[in-house]
Structure formats: structure tokens, C-alpha cells
């Protein structure tokens, strides 16, 4: 899981408009969290578990889907 997250995070921040990303995965009772890039380009301020990101339109759709799925699964 760690390797998959590492590859995805590195690929994601290669975009010109993306300077940082945090990826969290919950799988089989384990939590995997990794942070990539810098919050402000060139400043060396890396994201952490306490970093707050703005929620964009796409994440609203994903959050709604995940919440509905969890309800259907009785979680």
C-alpha cells in the first residue's frame, strides 16, 4: 500500500498547478497517510497530518459517493 501511495503522490504533484497533496487510505483496519510537495512552492513547508485543504467540486462528489456507500453498507 505504501508503494502505491508513494507512486500516486509523486505522479500527482508533477502537474504544473499542483504544489502539494496528502493521500490517506484506510484498508483492512490500517491507516496509511503520506504527504507530498510543498504548501508554498520553494518555501520548504511540507504538508502534515494537520494541513487543511480547500474542498473542490470534485471532492464533494467523491465524499457524497463514499458517504452513501457507507450508509448502504451499514457502517
Secondary structure by P-SEA (a helix, b strand, c coil): caaaaaaaaaaaaccccccbbbbbbbcccbbbbbbbccccccccccccccbbbbbcaaaaaaaaaaaaaaaaacc
